[in-house]
Amino acid sequence: ETVFYDTYNHWARQNINALYREGIVGGEEYDGRIRFAPDRTLSRAEFAVIISRSLGYDISKYTTAPEFHDVDDIPQWASAYVCAVSENKVMNGKSMPDGTLCFDPAGKISRQEIMQVIGNILKQKESEALVETISEEQEDQELSEVNIEVIETVVEQLIEAPSPAFTD
């Protein structure tokens, strides 16, 4: 089954259809039909939506406007998603030459930015796994409260610190 008329012969048709069924991607109406535009470059706002949906963020929890200089340029349909990826430190803004921090929602997402987002997600997953392992070891070895607090602080700092491999 092909959901979008413009993916019928596309090499990624099955994956696109699967992502559509999972509610991760959508299409747009064009000439009375639904299209996906599989070869079009994604904007940063569109990518924020896809990543938020992929990670299962409950966007109803993200009601405050993201803190970017260009917040008014973020489309209403993407605002909560941009806020979600920003607050969860998955996707960052861009430092502009004048020193302001912008999201650049209409800007095209680069391969480097996509790799940075994937790196941020992986770093968080590794940190979450580490905290879970420490919690399990605490039950087994009864680590002191102080040690647990120190380890959790280090893990939080690892999450917040940009990895040299994933900086702009």
Secondary structure by P-SEA (a helix, b strand, c coil): cccccccccccaaaaaaaaaaaccbbbbbccccccccccccccaaaaaaaaaaaacccccccccccccccccccccccaaaaaaaaaaccbbbbbcccccccccccccccaaaaaaaaaaaaaaaaaaaaaaaaaaaaaaccccaaaaaaaaaaaaaaaacccccccc
